[in-house]
């Protein structure tokens, strides 16, 4: 074989080896870029799943806290209504007792007045026989009967007013106690609800922070052609968009 022909074969073989080497390098770069994209996609999917789980947990915590608050409010309202009913029944009982005692006192005063009038009439009849003492005895009897009637009416009215005053005071005390108990219970329920909301929000923010994506590591390349190929692959490869909602949650 002539020397010129041998040199030509060697040049063609060297170019073929360089082409194959470049092709292999391009394939390796393509595989690495594809693997990096797959890793990024998998990381993004894992982050999305963690975000979804955190959102579901937060929603469940909010629902549970709201249900507990509604149940506690219902119980407080029921207790308050029961206290009001008990206070009203107690007030009605005291009022009925006072009315009954007042009616009894008024009836006793009436009977006493009737008896006094009867006695006065009898005294007047007897005094008719005794002309000298008729007017004085009758006047004294009427005066005594009037004094007794006035005293009986005054005593009955004073006692009735005192009973009504005590019943009204007891009713006001019962209302005030029931209102204070309801206010304290509402404060406890609101504090527990706020604490549950704060814990759910902190857990949600922690889940968001732990689910933040990590950018993929780039592979060092010595060959300029491989670097060029990497740049083209990075330009044409999928774009990663990092969504960070921590600032928005803090602002909200």
Backbone as CSV, one residue per row, in Angstrom:
resi,resn,N_x,N_y,N_z,CA_x,CA_y,CA_z,C_x,C_y,C_z
1,UNK,0.853,-1.195,0.000,0.000,0.000,0.000,0.877,1.229,0.000
2,UNK,0.548,2.294,-0.780,1.347,3.509,-0.873,1.207,4.321,0.401
3,UNK,2.264,5.129,0.709,2.204,5.941,1.925,1.042,6.915,1.920
4,UNK,0.702,7.494,0.769,-0.420,8.458,0.726,-1.739,7.793,1.081
5,UNK,-1.898,6.559,0.582,-3.143,5.854,0.902,-3.223,5.527,2.391
6,UNK,-2.100,5.152,3.011,-2.104,4.846,4.460,-2.456,6.080,5.279
7,UNK,-1.912,7.196,4.941,-2.226,8.449,5.657,-3.687,8.823,5.531
8,UNK,-4.266,8.614,4.348,-5.691,8.938,4.170,-6.580,8.066,5.015
9,UNK,-6.224,6.777,5.097,-7.021,5.858,5.928,-6.952,6.253,7.395
10,UNK,-5.750,6.652,7.855,-5.609,7.062,9.251,-6.416,8.321,9.550
11,UNK,-6.437,9.272,8.623,-7.217,10.508,8.834,-8.698,10.191,8.912
12,UNK,-9.181,9.352,7.985,-10.606,8.992,7.998,-10.962,8.272,9.289
13,UNK,-10.037,7.353,9.733,-10.316,6.616,10.969,-10.335,7.557,12.175
14,UNK,-9.401,8.526,12.219,-9.385,9.481,13.339,-10.647,10.326,13.362
15,UNK,-11.102,10.773,12.190,-12.333,11.559,12.148,-13.540,10.721,12.588
16,UNK,-13.541,9.433,12.170,-14.654,8.561,12.582,-14.657,8.349,14.094
17,UNK,-13.449,8.164,14.687,-13.373,7.982,16.147,-13.798,9.255,16.884
18,UNK,-13.373,10.413,16.343,-13.786,11.677,16.977,-15.296,11.864,16.915
19,UNK,-15.862,11.497,15.773,-17.315,11.625,15.618,-18.054,10.705,16.605
20,UNK,-17.522,9.449,16.701,-18.162,8.517,17.638,-18.014,8.996,19.080
21,UNK,-16.835,9.552,19.401,-16.617,10.053,20.752,-17.556,11.220,21.066
22,UNK,-17.678,12.126,20.094,-18.608,13.262,20.276,-20.038,12.773,20.407
23,UNK,-20.399,11.753,19.630,-21.758,11.211,19.708,-22.029,10.583,21.068
24,UNK,-21.005,9.824,21.571,-21.170,9.218,22.899,-21.286,10.310,23.984
25,UNK,-20.421,11.331,23.866,-20.476,12.422,24.852,-21.830,13.124,24.822
26,UNK,-22.340,13.331,23.589,-23.657,13.969,23.476,-24.734,13.091,24.094
27,UNK,-24.617,11.749,23.884,-25.598,10.849,24.495,-25.526,10.876,26.016
28,UNK,-24.287,10.919,26.556,-24.128,10.959,28.010,-24.717,12.257,28.578
29,UNK,-24.416,13.357,27.895,-24.958,14.649,28.338,-26.482,14.650,28.284
30,UNK,-27.023,14.091,27.192,-28.484,14.014,27.075,-29.089,13.184,28.196
31,UNK,-28.427,12.018,28.507,-28.939,11.171,29.588,-28.882,11.886,30.934
32,UNK,-27.766,12.620,31.169,-27.642,13.334,32.434,-28.692,14.441,32.544
33,UNK,-28.885,15.184,31.454,-29.906,16.238,31.474,-31.296,15.649,31.689
34,UNK,-31.578,14.516,31.014,-32.869,13.864,31.187,-33.061,13.383,32.630
35,UNK,-31.988,12.813,33.206,-32.073,12.339,34.586,-32.289,13.498,35.566
36,UNK,-31.587,14.639,35.303,-31.766,15.815,36.151,-33.206,16.325,36.069
37,UNK,-33.764,16.329,34.846,-35.156,16.766,34.685,-36.109,15.830,35.418
38,UNK,-35.844,14.511,35.302,-36.701,13.550,36.004,-36.609,13.720,37.515
39,UNK,-35.361,13.956,38.013,-35.190,14.173,39.453,-35.937,15.429,39.910
40,UNK,-35.812,16.501,39.095,-36.517,17.734,39.454,-38.020,17.514,39.451
41,UNK,-38.527,16.798,38.448,-39.964,16.533,38.390,-40.418,15.695,39.586
42,UNK,-39.599,14.710,39.939,-39.958,13.867,41.093,-39.947,14.678,42.384
43,UNK,-38.938,15.568,42.528,-38.893,16.423,43.714,-40.111,17.350,43.774
44,UNK,-40.478,17.910,42.619,-41.647,18.790,42.576,-42.930,18.025,42.920
45,UNK,-43.034,16.790,42.419,-44.208,15.979,42.732,-44.260,15.649,44.229
46,UNK,-43.090,15.317,44.809,-43.044,15.025,46.242,-43.428,16.263,47.053
47,UNK,-42.943,17.433,46.623,-43.306,18.679,47.315,-44.808,18.940,47.220
48,UNK,-45.364,18.712,46.021,-46.806,18.914,45.849,-47.595,17.966,46.753
49,UNK,-47.136,16.714,46.876,-47.844,15.766,47.747,-47.765,16.200,49.212
50,UNK,-46.578,16.697,49.618,-46.449,17.156,51.003,-47.329,18.389,51.261
51,UNK,-47.370,19.294,50.271,-48.232,20.464,50.404,-49.700,20.054,50.511
52,UNK,-50.088,19.083,49.690,-51.479,18.615,49.738,-51.784,17.993,51.100
53,UNK,-50.868,17.173,51.619,-51.088,16.548,52.929,-51.173,17.608,54.021
54,UNK,-50.282,18.634,53.949,-50.330,19.695,54.954,-51.631,20.482,54.868
55,UNK,-52.084,20.751,53.631,-53.342,21.484,53.455,-54.522,20.686,54.002
56,UNK,-54.543,19.388,53.724,-55.629,18.533,54.237,-55.610,18.499,55.762
57,UNK,-54.392,18.388,56.345,-54.302,18.357,57.812,-54.772,19.672,58.410
58,UNK,-54.380,20.799,57.771,-54.819,22.104,58.276,-56.338,22.251,58.181
59,UNK,-56.917,21.826,57.044,-58.362,21.903,56.884,-59.081,21.045,57.929
60,UNK,-58.539,19.859,58.185,-59.147,18.973,59.187,-59.065,19.582,60.580
61,UNK,-57.899,20.208,60.886,-57.759,20.857,62.191,-58.730,22.019,62.330
62,UNK,-58.881,22.817,61.264,-59.833,23.927,61.300,-61.265,23.422,61.480
63,UNK,-61.619,22.341,60.756,-62.972,21.807,60.872,-63.230,21.277,62.288
64,UNK,-62.230,20.564,62.831,-62.394,20.021,64.179,-62.549,21.136,65.207
65,UNK,-61.689,22.186,65.079,-61.780,23.302,66.013,-63.115,24.021,65.897
66,UNK,-63.611,24.182,64.666,-64.898,24.864,64.467,-66.046,24.046,65.048
67,UNK,-66.011,22.717,64.833,-67.066,21.850,65.384,-67.054,21.887,66.909
68,UNK,-65.833,21.820,67.499,-65.744,21.866,68.961,-66.253,23.201,69.491
69,UNK,-65.902,24.303,68.802,-66.366,25.615,69.246,-67.892,25.703,69.161
70,UNK,-68.473,25.209,68.051,-69.925,25.247,67.911,-70.610,24.413,69.002
71,UNK,-70.033,23.242,69.293,-70.617,22.384,70.337,-70.530,23.050,71.703
72,UNK,-69.366,23.682,71.963,-69.213,24.375,73.249,-70.174,25.548,73.360
73,UNK,-70.347,26.290,72.268,-71.300,27.403,72.280,-72.729,26.898,72.523
74,UNK,-73.058,25.772,71.874,-74.389,25.216,72.095,-74.588,24.818,73.556
75,UNK,-73.564,24.222,74.157,-73.656,23.817,75.560,-73.778,25.033,76.480
76,UNK,-72.989,26.077,76.159,-73.058,27.300,76.978,-74.441,27.933,76.875
77,UNK,-74.983,27.959,75.655,-76.324,28.524,75.470,-77.375,27.710,76.235
78,UNK,-77.242,26.381,76.174,-78.187,25.530,76.907,-78.089,25.772,78.420
79,UNK,-76.836,25.874,78.928,-76.658,26.141,80.360,-77.252,27.498,80.743
80,UNK,-77.002,28.487,79.871,-77.531,29.836,80.154,-79.058,29.835,80.163
81,UNK,-79.655,29.136,79.175,-81.113,29.057,79.142,-81.659,28.340,80.376
82,UNK,-80.967,27.273,80.786,-81.414,26.572,81.989,-81.331,27.454,83.225
83,UNK,-80.225,28.228,83.323,-80.094,29.136,84.475,-81.190,30.202,84.458
84,UNK,-81.495,30.723,83.245,-82.570,31.721,83.148,-83.919,31.133,83.562
85,UNK,-84.187,29.910,83.066,-85.453,29.287,83.441,-85.550,29.052,84.946
86,UNK,-84.431,28.596,85.534,-84.437,28.372,86.982,-84.651,29.672,87.739
87,UNK,-83.979,30.756,87.260,-84.156,32.047,87.926,-85.588,32.547,87.790
88,UNK,-86.174,32.372,86.594,-87.556,32.808,86.396,-88.533,31.994,87.265
89,UNK,-88.283,30.676,87.358,-89.147,29.853,88.206,-89.032,30.259,89.677
90,UNK,-87.777,30.542,90.102,-87.584,30.963,91.487,-88.283,32.300,91.748
91,UNK,-88.119,33.212,90.752,-88.774,34.518,90.900,-90.304,34.362,90.938
92,UNK,-90.842,33.511,90.037,-92.287,33.293,90.017,-92.769,32.681,91.325
93,UNK,-91.954,31.750,91.860,-92.346,31.116,93.128,-92.382,32.141,94.262
94,UNK,-91.318,32.978,94.340,-91.294,34.000,95.392,-92.436,35.004,95.208
95,UNK,-92.719,35.355,93.944,-93.802,36.298,93.691,-95.151,35.711,94.100
96,UNK,-95.363,34.424,93.762,-96.623,33.781,94.142,-96.755,33.706,95.656
97,UNK,-95.621,33.398,96.327,-95.657,33.347,97.797,-95.995,34.707,98.389
98,UNK,-95.351,35.751,97.816,-95.617,37.094,98.333,-97.058,37.501,98.081
99,UNK,-97.569,37.176,96.885,-98.960,37.505,96.586,-99.921,36.764,97.523
100,UNK,-99.624,35.478,97.757,-100.490,34.706,98.649,-100.470,35.268,100.067
101,UNK,-99.271,35.605,100.529,-99.182,36.167,101.883,-99.864,37.521,101.956
102,UNK,-99.707,38.320,100.875,-100.379,39.626,100.877,-101.893,39.464,100.872
103,UNK,-102.380,38.504,100.040,-103.826,38.260,99.998,-104.336,37.769,101.346
104,UNK,-103.538,36.891,101.980,-103.945,36.386,103.289,-103.971,37.499,104.325
105,UNK,-102.952,38.375,104.251,-102.922,39.489,105.203,-104.086,40.445,104.961
106,UNK,-104.387,40.690,103.648,-105.508,41.575,103.345,-106.838,40.974,103.822
107,UNK,-106.987,39.653,103.631,-108.207,39.001,104.092,-108.316,39.047,105.612
108,UNK,-107.171,38.834,106.267,-107.192,38.912,107.736,-107.551,40.319,108.194
109,UNK,-106.995,41.317,107.464,-107.331,42.693,107.831,-108.816,42.975,107.610
110,UNK,-109.343,42.430,106.485,-110.770,42.622,106.216,-111.632,41.962,107.294
111,UNK,-111.287,40.733,107.657,-112.051,40.040,108.700,-111.949,40.782,110.023
112,UNK,-110.779,41.286,110.280,-110.592,42.022,111.528,-111.394,43.318,111.521
113,UNK,-111.385,43.953,110.299,-112.177,45.179,110.181,-113.665,44.869,110.316
114,UNK,-114.094,43.748,109.710,-115.505,43.363,109.820,-115.888,43.070,111.266
115,UNK,-114.995,42.356,111.944,-115.263,42.063,113.355,-115.311,43.336,114.184
116,UNK,-114.379,44.247,113.841,-114.368,45.518,114.583,-115.643,46.314,114.309
117,UNK,-116.074,46.286,113.035,-117.312,47.004,112.705,-118.509,46.380,113.430
118,UNK,-118.476,45.038,113.485,-119.563,44.359,114.196,-119.556,44.724,115.671
119,UNK,-118.371,44.734,116.232,-118.271,45.099,117.650,-118.700,46.550,117.868
120,UNK,-118.300,47.394,116.895,-118.682,48.802,117.039,-120.200,48.973,116.946
121,UNK,-120.774,48.200,116.008,-122.232,48.273,115.869,-122.914,47.786,117.149
122,UNK,-122.424,46.703,117.689,-123.000,46.190,118.936,-122.818,47.183,120.074
123,UNK,-121.651,47.768,120.092,-121.402,48.763,121.135,-122.336,49.959,120.962
124,UNK,-122.542,50.272,119.666,-123.441,51.410,119.427,-124.857,51.088,119.861
125,UNK,-125.281,49.830,119.591,-126.608,49.425,120.028,-126.720,49.451,121.555
126,UNK,-125.660,48.963,122.180,-125.709,48.992,123.659,-125.636,50.427,124.193
127,UNK,-124.889,51.237,123.444,-124.751,52.628,123.909,-126.018,53.434,123.715
128,UNK,-126.895,52.914,122.837,-128.162,53.625,122.641,-128.995,53.622,123.923
129,UNK,-128.801,52.562,124.715,-129.540,52.482,125.980,-128.941,53.409,127.042
130,UNK,-127.667,53.692,126.820,-127.011,54.571,127.800,-126.668,55.853,127.060
131,UNK,-127.482,56.838,127.213,-127.345,58.072,126.437,-126.073,58.822,126.777
132,UNK,-125.620,58.722,128.037,-124.463,59.510,128.451,-123.160,59.046,127.810
133,UNK,-123.061,57.702,127.504,-121.786,57.175,127.011,-121.840,56.697,125.554
134,UNK,-122.997,56.941,124.960,-123.154,56.400,123.613,-122.133,56.974,122.644
135,UNK,-122.057,58.244,122.532,-121.185,58.899,121.532,-119.710,58.597,121.795
136,UNK,-119.335,58.690,123.063,-117.914,58.460,123.387,-117.494,57.023,123.113
137,UNK,-118.337,56.066,123.535,-117.974,54.662,123.334,-117.921,54.299,121.838
138,UNK,-118.925,54.804,121.119,-118.935,54.497,119.679,-117.719,55.109,118.959
139,UNK,-117.425,56.345,119.305,-116.268,57.008,118.676,-114.968,56.287,118.998
140,UNK,-114.841,55.866,120.255,-113.619,55.162,120.635,-113.493,53.823,119.903
141,UNK,-114.649,53.133,119.772,-114.604,51.844,119.070,-114.233,52.030,117.589
142,UNK,-114.869,53.082,116.988,-114.535,53.335,115.576,-113.062,53.724,115.426
143,UNK,-112.597,54.532,116.352,-111.178,54.941,116.297,-110.247,53.740,116.445
144,UNK,-110.551,52.885,117.426,-109.703,51.695,117.606,-109.753,50.776,116.373
145,UNK,-110.973,50.631,115.813,-111.092,49.779,114.624,-110.315,50.369,113.434
146,UNK,-110.408,51.683,113.267,-109.648,52.321,112.172,-108.145,52.177,112.355
147,UNK,-107.695,52.379,113.603,-106.255,52.219,113.879,-105.807,50.786,113.595
148,UNK,-106.625,49.809,114.042,-106.266,48.404,113.811,-106.259,48.085,112.321
149,UNK,-107.264,48.612,111.599,-107.310,48.367,110.153,-106.099,48.982,109.447
150,UNK,-105.806,50.223,109.784,-104.650,50.889,109.156,-103.343,50.174,109.477
151,UNK,-103.221,49.715,110.710,-101.995,49.015,111.099,-101.868,47.684,110.371
152,UNK,-103.007,46.982,110.247,-102.970,45.691,109.532,-102.618,45.889,108.059
153,UNK,-103.234,46.921,107.461,-102.918,47.185,106.043,-101.463,47.605,105.882
154,UNK,-100.965,48.449,106.763,-99.568,48.876,106.653,-98.599,47.705,106.831
155,UNK,-98.902,46.827,107.807,-98.027,45.661,108.029,-98.027,44.733,106.821
156,UNK,-99.237,44.480,106.279,-99.315,43.595,105.102,-98.589,44.199,103.905
157,UNK,-98.751,45.504,103.686,-98.064,46.149,102.561,-96.555,46.142,102.732
158,UNK,-96.086,46.395,103.930,-94.636,46.372,104.181,-94.051,44.983,103.950
159,UNK,-94.751,43.972,104.451,-94.275,42.604,104.273,-94.271,42.201,102.802
160,UNK,-95.334,42.576,102.079,-95.407,42.259,100.646,-94.283,42.964,99.870
161,UNK,-94.046,44.233,100.178,-92.964,44.969,99.504,-91.598,44.350,99.793
162,UNK,-91.397,43.911,101.047,-90.121,43.293,101.402,-89.920,41.977,100.651
163,UNK,-90.985,41.175,100.557,-90.890,39.909,99.831,-90.618,40.135,98.349
164,UNK,-91.313,41.109,97.767,-91.075,41.426,96.357,-89.647,41.923,96.137
165,UNK,-89.154,42.726,97.046,-87.777,43.226,96.924,-86.761,42.090,96.987
166,UNK,-86.963,41.146,97.921,-86.046,40.004,98.023,-86.110,39.124,96.773
167,UNK,-87.329,38.904,96.263,-87.457,38.080,95.061,-86.773,38.740,93.870
168,UNK,-86.934,40.067,93.719,-86.278,40.782,92.621,-84.760,40.740,92.761
169,UNK,-84.262,40.883,93.997,-82.812,40.822,94.216,-82.258,39.440,93.873
170,UNK,-82.970,38.384,94.301,-82.524,37.021,93.962,-82.536,36.793,92.457
171,UNK,-83.548,37.317,91.788,-83.628,37.165,90.327,-82.466,37.876,89.638
172,UNK,-82.136,39.089,90.076,-81.006,39.829,89.486,-79.689,39.110,89.743
173,UNK,-79.515,38.544,90.937,-78.276,37.821,91.247,-78.137,36.589,90.359
174,UNK,-79.259,35.871,90.175,-79.207,34.684,89.314,-78.872,35.061,87.875
175,UNK,-79.487,36.157,87.374,-79.175,36.611,86.016,-77.711,36.998,85.880
176,UNK,-77.185,37.715,86.877,-75.784,38.150,86.814,-74.818,36.962,86.860
177,UNK,-75.129,35.987,87.735,-74.263,34.800,87.805,-74.270,34.023,86.494
178,UNK,-75.473,33.869,85.902,-75.565,33.138,84.633,-74.797,33.864,83.527
179,UNK,-74.907,35.214,83.496,-74.183,35.979,82.466,-72.679,35.874,82.653
180,UNK,-72.215,35.931,83.913,-70.764,35.794,84.168,-70.259,34.416,83.758
181,UNK,-71.045,33.373,84.098,-70.624,32.016,83.721,-70.562,31.869,82.209
182,UNK,-71.547,32.412,81.531,-71.544,32.321,80.060,-70.362,33.081,79.460
183,UNK,-70.057,34.273,80.008,-68.911,35.058,79.500,-67.603,34.311,79.713
184,UNK,-67.423,33.720,80.904,-66.181,32.964,81.163,-66.054,31.779,80.220
185,UNK,-67.171,31.077,80.006,-67.132,29.910,79.106,-66.804,30.324,77.676
186,UNK,-67.391,31.450,77.231,-67.088,31.943,75.879,-65.621,32.330,75.755
187,UNK,-65.036,32.921,76.804,-63.612,33.265,76.766,-62.754,32.012,76.628
188,UNK,-63.086,30.964,77.399,-62.309,29.718,77.306,-62.424,29.092,75.923
189,UNK,-63.650,29.095,75.374,-63.850,28.500,74.044,-63.078,29.272,72.988
190,UNK,-63.134,30.626,73.054,-62.428,31.457,72.067,-60.922,31.261,72.169
191,UNK,-60.390,31.168,73.417,-58.953,30.954,73.584,-58.525,29.599,73.006
192,UNK,-59.332,28.540,73.272,-59.004,27.213,72.734,-59.065,27.208,71.209
193,UNK,-60.071,27.910,70.657,-60.194,27.962,69.188,-59.014,28.703,68.570
194,UNK,-58.616,29.847,69.193,-57.462,30.592,68.670,-56.188,29.767,68.754
195,UNK,-56.012,29.021,69.845,-54.809,28.188,69.986,-54.774,27.074,68.935
196,UNK,-55.953,26.454,68.679,-56.012,25.408,67.642,-55.700,25.978,66.265
197,UNK,-56.233,27.177,65.965,-55.936,27.819,64.677,-54.450,28.144,64.543
198,UNK,-53.859,28.626,65.646,-52.433,28.963,65.594,-51.584,27.715,65.379
199,UNK,-51.926,26.614,66.063,-51.166,25.371,65.882,-51.301,24.837,64.459
200,UNK,-52.527,24.915,63.903,-52.725,24.444,62.521,-51.920,25.298,61.541
201,UNK,-51.897,26.620,61.763,-51.161,27.510,60.856,-49.663,27.273,60.955
202,UNK,-49.163,27.078,62.182,-47.727,26.796,62.349,-47.349,25.487,61.668
203,UNK,-48.200,24.448,61.827,-47.924,23.175,61.148,-47.932,23.324,59.641
204,UNK,-48.881,24.136,59.145,-48.956,24.352,57.692,-47.707,25.075,57.191
205,UNK,-47.246,26.091,57.917,-46.036,26.818,57.507,-44.798,25.925,57.581
206,UNK,-44.724,25.074,58.610,-43.598,24.142,58.715,-43.593,23.169,57.542
207,UNK,-44.786,22.697,57.164,-44.871,21.785,56.011,-44.441,22.489,54.724
208,UNK,-44.848,23.747,54.569,-44.422,24.503,53.383,-42.903,24.689,53.363
209,UNK,-42.326,25.012,54.524,-40.886,25.234,54.587,-40.091,23.951,54.314
210,UNK,-40.597,22.823,54.836,-39.889,21.562,54.611,-40.052,21.057,53.188
211,UNK,-41.132,21.519,52.501,-41.376,21.052,51.139,-40.745,21.940,50.087
212,UNK,-39.928,22.942,50.454,-39.291,23.820,49.454,-38.326,23.005,48.591
213,UNK,-38.382,23.146,47.252,-37.533,22.342,46.353,-36.061,22.764,46.402
214,UNK,-35.149,21.790,46.149,-33.699,22.032,46.112,-33.258,21.993,44.657
215,UNK,-32.547,23.037,44.166,-32.121,23.047,42.755,-31.128,21.914,42.481
216,UNK,-31.235,21.265,41.301,-30.335,20.147,40.971,-28.885,20.602,40.781
217,UNK,-27.944,19.719,41.133,-26.518,20.006,40.988,-26.099,19.833,39.532
218,UNK,-25.278,20.753,39.029,-24.774,20.669,37.649,-23.520,19.806,37.615
219,UNK,-23.346,19.082,36.536,-22.210,18.156,36.377,-21.044,18.916,35.750
220,UNK,-19.857,18.931,36.353,-18.705,19.640,35.757,-18.310,18.975,34.424
221,UNK,-17.999,19.802,33.452,-17.651,19.334,32.097,-16.325,19.972,31.695
222,UNK,-15.403,19.147,31.234,-14.089,19.642,30.804,-14.072,20.010,29.336
223,UNK,-14.780,19.282,28.513,-14.747,19.505,27.069,-15.595,20.708,26.701
224,UNK,-15.072,21.684,25.915,-15.882,22.852,25.522,-17.116,22.447,24.752
225,UNK,-16.976,21.405,23.879,-18.156,20.981,23.118,-19.231,20.422,24.048
226,UNK,-18.783,19.663,25.082,-19.761,19.148,26.040,-20.399,20.277,26.837
227,UNK,-19.584,21.299,27.203,-20.137,22.456,27.901,-21.165,23.164,27.052
228,UNK,-20.821,23.298,25.737,-21.776,23.923,24.821,-23.081,23.124,24.778
229,UNK,-22.912,21.771,24.706,-24.093,20.903,24.654,-24.917,21.038,25.940
230,UNK,-24.193,21.184,27.105,-24.909,21.358,28.371,-25.680,22.658,28.398
231,UNK,-25.047,23.733,27.838,-25.742,25.015,27.814,-26.998,24.941,26.958
232,UNK,-26.871,24.266,25.805,-28.048,24.113,24.934,-29.118,23.296,25.644
233,UNK,-28.696,22.234,26.333,-29.667,21.401,27.040,-30.348,22.186,28.154
234,UNK,-29.557,23.056,28.879,-30.157,23.854,29.923,-31.117,24.890,29.364
235,UNK,-30.762,25.457,28.189,-31.660,26.449,27.595,-32.963,25.804,27.120
236,UNK,-32.833,24.621,26.507,-34.032,23.977,25.948,-34.724,23.051,26.934
237,UNK,-34.116,22.797,28.077,-34.690,21.882,29.071,-35.877,22.510,29.791
238,UNK,-36.588,21.732,30.622,-37.767,22.256,31.325,-37.373,23.287,32.364
239,UNK,-38.171,24.286,32.505,-37.930,25.357,33.473,-38.580,24.972,34.809
240,UNK,-37.823,25.186,35.876,-38.333,24.904,37.221,-38.792,26.218,37.835
241,UNK,-40.036,26.233,38.292,-40.584,27.430,38.915,-40.745,27.116,40.398
242,UNK,-40.067,27.872,41.262,-40.116,27.659,42.701,-41.222,28.543,43.257
243,UNK,-42.168,27.909,43.893,-43.300,28.644,44.483,-43.068,28.680,45.983
244,UNK,-42.846,29.881,46.510,-42.609,30.032,47.943,-43.745,30.858,48.535
245,UNK,-44.632,30.216,49.250,-45.810,30.904,49.776,-45.641,31.282,51.224
246,UNK,-44.382,31.174,51.761,-44.194,31.480,53.171,-44.433,32.956,53.442
247,UNK,-43.879,33.827,52.553,-44.068,35.274,52.754,-45.523,35.660,52.647
248,UNK,-46.232,35.040,51.678,-47.648,35.355,51.519,-48.441,34.919,52.758
249,UNK,-48.111,33.741,53.310,-48.816,33.268,54.504,-48.532,34.176,55.685
250,UNK,-47.262,34.617,55.794,-46.952,35.513,56.905,-47.680,36.834,56.765
251,UNK,-47.736,37.348,55.478,-48.452,38.602,55.250,-49.932,38.448,55.529
252,UNK,-50.464,37.269,55.143,-51.900,37.031,55.422,-52.151,36.859,56.868
